[in-house]
Amino acid sequence: MGDISFDMKIDKRAHDFFQREFPEKLQEARKNMVEAAGKVWADEAKMITRNDNHIVTGLYVNSIGYNTGSPASEADVLHQLSESRNKTSLDIGSGVAYASALEKRYNIMGRALDSAESRMGKAAETQAKRTLFS
């Protein structure tokens, strides 16, 4: 799947303050930004799948990105967050056996990324502000 990046831009004085006084807040903000953007992406993929009638079971839809109910379980969900000092990454999708075939045929996650990208950025920005300034 493709990558999407968000740059967190912050005033140098504010950055220096957080780096000195609350360094964990910068990493927490980055994590919250990535999680929020991922949820918007997953929600868009769920909507595309339902609206386009790509599949008639709830297992696939409920397993995209995060579990939204039965019959999906946490084992069916692809949601892997990884963090380093300067980067937070999220692998998101569905872990059900036929997810790969659906993606190859309908490009659900790719289409969801295209249509949700601006909302993902807004959600990420909102989370950064909430984490750092609330």
MODELLER restraints for C-alpha pairs under 7 A, 6 or more apart:
rsr = mdl.restraints
at = mdl.atoms
rsr.add(forms.Gaussian(group=physical.xy_distance, feature=features.Distance(at['CA:18:A'], at['CA:25:A']), mean=6.87, stdev=0.5))
rsr.add(forms.Gaussian(group=physical.xy_distance, feature=features.Distance(at['CA:18:A'], at['CA:26:A']), mean=6.88, stdev=0.5))
rsr.add(forms.Gaussian(group=physical.xy_distance, feature=features.Distance(at['CA:25:A'], at['CA:131:A']), mean=6.99, stdev=0.5))
rsr.add(forms.Gaussian(group=physical.xy_distance, feature=features.Distance(at['CA:25:A'], at['CA:132:A']), mean=6.37, stdev=0.5))
rsr.add(forms.Gaussian(group=physical.xy_distance, feature=features.Distance(at['CA:29:A'], at['CA:127:A']), mean=6.70, stdev=0.5))
rsr.add(forms.Gaussian(group=physical.xy_distance, feature=features.Distance(at['CA:29:A'], at['CA:128:A']), mean=4.91, stdev=0.5))
rsr.add(forms.Gaussian(group=physical.xy_distance, feature=features.Distance(at['CA:29:A'], at['CA:131:A']), mean=5.38, stdev=0.5))
rsr.add(forms.Gaussian(group=physical.xy_distance, feature=features.Distance(at['CA:29:A'], at['CA:132:A']), mean=6.62, stdev=0.5))
rsr.add(forms.Gaussian(group=physical.xy_distance, feature=features.Distance(at['CA:30:A'], at['CA:88:A']), mean=6.74, stdev=0.5))
rsr.add(forms.Gaussian(group=physical.xy_distance, feature=features.Distance(at['CA:30:A'], at['CA:128:A']), mean=6.94, stdev=0.5))
rsr.add(forms.Gaussian(group=physical.xy_distance, feature=features.Distance(at['CA:31:A'], at['CA:88:A']), mean=6.19, stdev=0.5))
rsr.add(forms.Gaussian(group=physical.xy_distance, feature=features.Distance(at['CA:32:A'], at['CA:127:A']), mean=5.86, stdev=0.5))
rsr.add(forms.Gaussian(group=physical.xy_distance, feature=features.Distance(at['CA:33:A'], at['CA:124:A']), mean=4.01, stdev=0.5))
rsr.add(forms.Gaussian(group=physical.xy_distance, feature=features.Distance(at['CA:33:A'], at['CA:125:A']), mean=6.78, stdev=0.5))
rsr.add(forms.Gaussian(group=physical.xy_distance, feature=features.Distance(at['CA:33:A'], at['CA:127:A']), mean=5.42, stdev=0.5))
rsr.add(forms.Gaussian(group=physical.xy_distance, feature=features.Distance(at['CA:33:A'], at['CA:128:A']), mean=6.03, stdev=0.5))
rsr.add(forms.Gaussian(group=physical.xy_distance, feature=features.Distance(at['CA:34:A'], at['CA:90:A']), mean=6.89, stdev=0.5))
rsr.add(forms.Gaussian(group=physical.xy_distance, feature=features.Distance(at['CA:34:A'], at['CA:124:A']), mean=6.55, stdev=0.5))
rsr.add(forms.Gaussian(group=physical.xy_distance, feature=features.Distance(at['CA:36:A'], at['CA:123:A']), mean=5.75, stdev=0.5))
rsr.add(forms.Gaussian(group=physical.xy_distance, feature=features.Distance(at['CA:36:A'], at['CA:124:A']), mean=5.73, stdev=0.5))
rsr.add(forms.Gaussian(group=physical.xy_distance, feature=features.Distance(at['CA:37:A'], at['CA:120:A']), mean=4.33, stdev=0.5))
rsr.add(forms.Gaussian(group=physical.xy_distance, feature=features.Distance(at['CA:37:A'], at['CA:121:A']), mean=6.66, stdev=0.5))
rsr.add(forms.Gaussian(group=physical.xy_distance, feature=features.Distance(at['CA:37:A'], at['CA:123:A']), mean=5.92, stdev=0.5))
rsr.add(forms.Gaussian(group=physical.xy_distance, feature=features.Distance(at['CA:37:A'], at['CA:124:A']), mean=5.59, stdev=0.5))
rsr.add(forms.Gaussian(group=physical.xy_distance, feature=features.Distance(at['CA:39:A'], at['CA:65:A']), mean=6.87, stdev=0.5))
rsr.add(forms.Gaussian(group=physical.xy_distance, feature=features.Distance(at['CA:40:A'], at['CA:116:A']), mean=6.84, stdev=0.5))
rsr.add(forms.Gaussian(group=physical.xy_distance, feature=features.Distance(at['CA:40:A'], at['CA:120:A']), mean=5.78, stdev=0.5))
rsr.add(forms.Gaussian(group=physical.xy_distance, feature=features.Distance(at['CA:41:A'], at['CA:112:A']), mean=6.12, stdev=0.5))
rsr.add(forms.Gaussian(group=physical.xy_distance, feature=features.Distance(at['CA:41:A'], at['CA:113:A']), mean=5.98, stdev=0.5))
rsr.add(forms.Gaussian(group=physical.xy_distance, feature=features.Distance(at['CA:41:A'], at['CA:116:A']), mean=6.02, stdev=0.5))
rsr.add(forms.Gaussian(group=physical.xy_distance, feature=features.Distance(at['CA:41:A'], at['CA:120:A']), mean=6.84, stdev=0.5))
rsr.add(forms.Gaussian(group=physical.xy_distance, feature=features.Distance(at['CA:42:A'], at['CA:64:A']), mean=5.80, stdev=0.5))
rsr.add(forms.Gaussian(group=physical.xy_distance, feature=features.Distance(at['CA:42:A'], at['CA:65:A']), mean=5.18, stdev=0.5))
rsr.add(forms.Gaussian(group=physical.xy_distance, feature=features.Distance(at['CA:44:A'], at['CA:112:A']), mean=5.23, stdev=0.5))
rsr.add(forms.Gaussian(group=physical.xy_distance, feature=features.Distance(at['CA:44:A'], at['CA:116:A']), mean=6.44, stdev=0.5))
rsr.add(forms.Gaussian(group=physical.xy_distance, feature=features.Distance(at['CA:45:A'], at['CA:108:A']), mean=5.92, stdev=0.5))
rsr.add(forms.Gaussian(group=physical.xy_distance, feature=features.Distance(at['CA:45:A'], at['CA:109:A']), mean=5.63, stdev=0.5))
rsr.add(forms.Gaussian(group=physical.xy_distance, feature=features.Distance(at['CA:45:A'], at['CA:112:A']), mean=4.94, stdev=0.5))
rsr.add(forms.Gaussian(group=physical.xy_distance, feature=features.Distance(at['CA:46:A'], at['CA:61:A']), mean=5.28, stdev=0.5))
rsr.add(forms.Gaussian(group=physical.xy_distance, feature=features.Distance(at['CA:46:A'], at['CA:64:A']), mean=6.75, stdev=0.5))
rsr.add(forms.Gaussian(group=physical.xy_distance, feature=features.Distance(at['CA:48:A'], at['CA:108:A']), mean=6.80, stdev=0.5))
rsr.add(forms.Gaussian(group=physical.xy_distance, feature=features.Distance(at['CA:49:A'], at['CA:55:A']), mean=6.96, stdev=0.5))
rsr.add(forms.Gaussian(group=physical.xy_distance, feature=features.Distance(at['CA:49:A'], at['CA:61:A']), mean=6.89, stdev=0.5))
rsr.add(forms.Gaussian(group=physical.xy_distance, feature=features.Distance(at['CA:49:A'], at['CA:108:A']), mean=6.87, stdev=0.5))
rsr.add(forms.Gaussian(group=physical.xy_distance, feature=features.Distance(at['CA:58:A'], at['CA:71:A']), mean=6.63, stdev=0.5))
rsr.add(forms.Gaussian(group=physical.xy_distance, feature=features.Distance(at['CA:59:A'], at['CA:71:A']), mean=5.35, stdev=0.5))
rsr.add(forms.Gaussian(group=physical.xy_distance, feature=features.Distance(at['CA:59:A'], at['CA:72:A']), mean=4.96, stdev=0.5))
rsr.add(forms.Gaussian(group=physical.xy_distance, feature=features.Distance(at['CA:60:A'], at['CA:94:A']), mean=6.75, stdev=0.5))
rsr.add(forms.Gaussian(group=physical.xy_distance, feature=features.Distance(at['CA:60:A'], at['CA:96:A']), mean=6.50, stdev=0.5))
rsr.add(forms.Gaussian(group=physical.xy_distance, feature=features.Distance(at['CA:62:A'], at['CA:68:A']), mean=4.81, stdev=0.5))
rsr.add(forms.Gaussian(group=physical.xy_distance, feature=features.Distance(at['CA:62:A'], at['CA:69:A']), mean=5.78, stdev=0.5))
rsr.add(forms.Gaussian(group=physical.xy_distance, feature=features.Distance(at['CA:62:A'], at['CA:72:A']), mean=5.64, stdev=0.5))
rsr.add(forms.Gaussian(group=physical.xy_distance, feature=features.Distance(at['CA:63:A'], at['CA:72:A']), mean=5.51, stdev=0.5))
rsr.add(forms.Gaussian(group=physical.xy_distance, feature=features.Distance(at['CA:63:A'], at['CA:76:A']), mean=5.58, stdev=0.5))
rsr.add(forms.Gaussian(group=physical.xy_distance, feature=features.Distance(at['CA:63:A'], at['CA:77:A']), mean=4.67, stdev=0.5))
rsr.add(forms.Gaussian(group=physical.xy_distance, feature=features.Distance(at['CA:63:A'], at['CA:94:A']), mean=5.33, stdev=0.5))
rsr.add(forms.Gaussian(group=physical.xy_distance, feature=features.Distance(at['CA:64:A'], at['CA:77:A']), mean=5.99, stdev=0.5))
rsr.add(forms.Gaussian(group=physical.xy_distance, feature=features.Distance(at['CA:64:A'], at['CA:78:A']), mean=6.90, stdev=0.5))
rsr.add(forms.Gaussian(group=physical.xy_distance, feature=features.Distance(at['CA:64:A'], at['CA:93:A']), mean=4.92, stdev=0.5))
rsr.add(forms.Gaussian(group=physical.xy_distance, feature=features.Distance(at['CA:64:A'], at['CA:94:A']), mean=4.51, stdev=0.5))
rsr.add(forms.Gaussian(group=physical.xy_distance, feature=features.Distance(at['CA:65:A'], at['CA:77:A']), mean=5.91, stdev=0.5))
rsr.add(forms.Gaussian(group=physical.xy_distance, feature=features.Distance(at['CA:65:A'], at['CA:78:A']), mean=5.68, stdev=0.5))
rsr.add(forms.Gaussian(group=physical.xy_distance, feature=features.Distance(at['CA:65:A'], at['CA:79:A']), mean=5.43, stdev=0.5))
rsr.add(forms.Gaussian(group=physical.xy_distance, feature=features.Distance(at['CA:65:A'], at['CA:92:A']), mean=5.05, stdev=0.5))
rsr.add(forms.Gaussian(group=physical.xy_distance, feature=features.Distance(at['CA:65:A'], at['CA:93:A']), mean=4.92, stdev=0.5))
rsr.add(forms.Gaussian(group=physical.xy_distance, feature=features.Distance(at['CA:65:A'], at['CA:94:A']), mean=6.32, stdev=0.5))
rsr.add(forms.Gaussian(group=physical.xy_distance, feature=features.Distance(at['CA:66:A'], at['CA:77:A']), mean=5.87, stdev=0.5))
rsr.add(forms.Gaussian(group=physical.xy_distance, feature=features.Distance(at['CA:66:A'], at['CA:79:A']), mean=6.66, stdev=0.5))
rsr.add(forms.Gaussian(group=physical.xy_distance, feature=features.Distance(at['CA:67:A'], at['CA:73:A']), mean=6.57, stdev=0.5))
rsr.add(forms.Gaussian(group=physical.xy_distance, feature=features.Distance(at['CA:67:A'], at['CA:74:A']), mean=6.32, stdev=0.5))
rsr.add(forms.Gaussian(group=physical.xy_distance, feature=features.Distance(at['CA:67:A'], at['CA:77:A']), mean=6.41, stdev=0.5))
rsr.add(forms.Gaussian(group=physical.xy_distance, feature=features.Distance(at['CA:76:A'], at['CA:94:A']), mean=6.34, stdev=0.5))
rsr.add(forms.Gaussian(group=physical.xy_distance, feature=features.Distance(at['CA:76:A'], at['CA:95:A']), mean=4.66, stdev=0.5))
rsr.add(forms.Gaussian(group=physical.xy_distance, feature=features.Distance(at['CA:76:A'], at['CA:96:A']), mean=5.25, stdev=0.5))
rsr.add(forms.Gaussian(group=physical.xy_distance, feature=features.Distance(at['CA:77:A'], at['CA:93:A']), mean=6.86, stdev=0.5))
rsr.add(forms.Gaussian(group=physical.xy_distance, feature=features.Distance(at['CA:77:A'], at['CA:94:A']), mean=5.05, stdev=0.5))
rsr.add(forms.Gaussian(group=physical.xy_distance, feature=features.Distance(at['CA:77:A'], at['CA:95:A']), mean=5.19, stdev=0.5))
rsr.add(forms.Gaussian(group=physical.xy_distance, feature=features.Distance(at['CA:78:A'], at['CA:91:A']), mean=6.91, stdev=0.5))
rsr.add(forms.Gaussian(group=physical.xy_distance, feature=features.Distance(at['CA:78:A'], at['CA:92:A']), mean=5.16, stdev=0.5))
rsr.add(forms.Gaussian(group=physical.xy_distance, feature=features.Distance(at['CA:78:A'], at['CA:93:A']), mean=4.89, stdev=0.5))
rsr.add(forms.Gaussian(group=physical.xy_distance, feature=features.Distance(at['CA:78:A'], at['CA:94:A']), mean=4.92, stdev=0.5))
rsr.add(forms.Gaussian(group=physical.xy_distance, feature=features.Distance(at['CA:78:A'], at['CA:95:A']), mean=5.26, stdev=0.5))
rsr.add(forms.Gaussian(group=physical.xy_distance, feature=features.Distance(at['CA:79:A'], at['CA:90:A']), mean=6.77, stdev=0.5))
rsr.add(forms.Gaussian(group=physical.xy_distance, feature=features.Distance(at['CA:79:A'], at['CA:91:A']), mean=5.67, stdev=0.5))
rsr.add(forms.Gaussian(group=physical.xy_distance, feature=features.Distance(at['CA:79:A'], at['CA:92:A']), mean=4.68, stdev=0.5))
rsr.add(forms.Gaussian(group=physical.xy_distance, feature=features.Distance(at['CA:79:A'], at['CA:93:A']), mean=6.75, stdev=0.5))
rsr.add(forms.Gaussian(group=physical.xy_distance, feature=features.Distance(at['CA:80:A'], at['CA:90:A']), mean=5.51, stdev=0.5))
rsr.add(forms.Gaussian(group=physical.xy_distance, feature=features.Distance(at['CA:80:A'], at['CA:91:A']), mean=5.07, stdev=0.5))
rsr.add(forms.Gaussian(group=physical.xy_distance, feature=features.Distance(at['CA:80:A'], at['CA:92:A']), mean=6.63, stdev=0.5))
rsr.add(forms.Gaussian(group=physical.xy_distance, feature=features.Distance(at['CA:81:A'], at['CA:89:A']), mean=5.70, stdev=0.5))
rsr.add(forms.Gaussian(group=physical.xy_distance, feature=features.Distance(at['CA:81:A'], at['CA:90:A']), mean=4.45, stdev=0.5))
rsr.add(forms.Gaussian(group=physical.xy_distance, feature=features.Distance(at['CA:81:A'], at['CA:91:A']), mean=6.54, stdev=0.5))
rsr.add(forms.Gaussian(group=physical.xy_distance, feature=features.Distance(at['CA:82:A'], at['CA:88:A']), mean=5.76, stdev=0.5))
rsr.add(forms.Gaussian(group=physical.xy_distance, feature=features.Distance(at['CA:82:A'], at['CA:89:A']), mean=5.20, stdev=0.5))
rsr.add(forms.Gaussian(group=physical.xy_distance, feature=features.Distance(at['CA:82:A'], at['CA:90:A']), mean=6.38, stdev=0.5))
rsr.add(forms.Gaussian(group=physical.xy_distance, feature=features.Distance(at['CA:83:A'], at['CA:89:A']), mean=6.32, stdev=0.5))
rsr.add(forms.Gaussian(group=physical.xy_distance, feature=features.Distance(at['CA:103:A'], at['CA:109:A']), mean=6.82, stdev=0.5))
